[in-house]
Amino acid sequence: MTRTDNDSWDLATSVGATATMVAAGRARATRDALIDDRFAEPLVRAVGVDFFTRWANGELDSVDVDEPGAPWGMQRMTDMLAARTRYIDAFFAEAGAQQDPAIRQVVILASGLDARAYRLPWAAGTTVFEIDQPQVIEFKTTTIADLGAEPTAEVRAVPIDLRHDWPSALREAGFDTGRPAAWAAEGLLGFLPPEAQDRLLDDITALSADGSRLVAEVFINSGDNGEALNAASQKWRDNGLDIALGDLGFPGARNDAATYLERHGWRTVRTPLNQLLADNGLPLQRTDPGAPFAQNYYCTGVLHKAMHTAR
């Protein structure tokens, strides 16, 4: 189903199911000893999408669900998520090690089934703000609590749709705009309309004090991405997954996120997807025309508002 500005979903439908798909990839990568996210598999199992559960627990193999020679599939996704998870975990570790200024506020945008607040060794005094739709926040919080897990930092839920006034909700939850923060926009920007991507980056910048840090996955649109994703995931649908991945984004030209951030005072570093895969000893993504995500990159940035204003 084509996306609209006011559509709705849950963790088993439409774009919301991508959060479960990503958790299934993290669970499989954990099973393959590529990362360590012990919460991913039970969270996927609790959502109840059979296809994702079977991938997460190792019941399905790539030969069962991936088209031979296709540029995308569950195994390629799992490899990418292993590299992405290591990259963002390292970003948070580096941010937490900063002393001047110390960063003790973390904001995870569209947090979905992310369990970093429970599995990473946060610095003392760190508060993790998780922003997502109310039903998603409630589901994850309840499911993890039922596992008997305790967070490794103070966790403050911000149950709000990012299409609404989330900056006010974040401040009401105790976020201090006078102190630096570490932000994560993981697997998010490509599922926003182009103007909403700009608005999100504007809001992050407005809420951030000097020295704040941001990590984002940046999607480079290709006119063939949707068709390639739908073709590559045909076997997924044959195995009972009724989701057309190629229909979940918003097509059309958009500002390059890193360039946009640089214009607003952020100093950025870009890491292409294939560099990230190579750095982790994982198979590279194909780069031929139409290969989905081949041009994607990962971006970190540090905010220097004062220097930007002084120009």
Secondary structure, 3 states (H helix, E strand, C coil): CCCCCCCCCCCCCHHHHHHHHHHHHHHHHHHCCCCCCCCHHHHHHHHCCHHHHHHHCCCCCHHHHCCCCCCCCHHHHHHHHHHHHHHHHHHHHHHHHCECCECCEEEEECCCCCCHHHHCCCCCCCEEEEEECHHHHHHHHHHHHHCCCCCCCEEEEEECCCCCCHHHHHHHCCCCCCCCCEEEECCCHHHCCHHHHHHHHHHHHHHCCCCCEEEEEECCCCCCHHHHHHHHCHHHHHCCCCCCHHHCCCCCCCCCHHHHHHHCCEEEEEEEHHHHHHHCCCCCCCCCCCCCCCCCEEEEEEECHHHHHHC
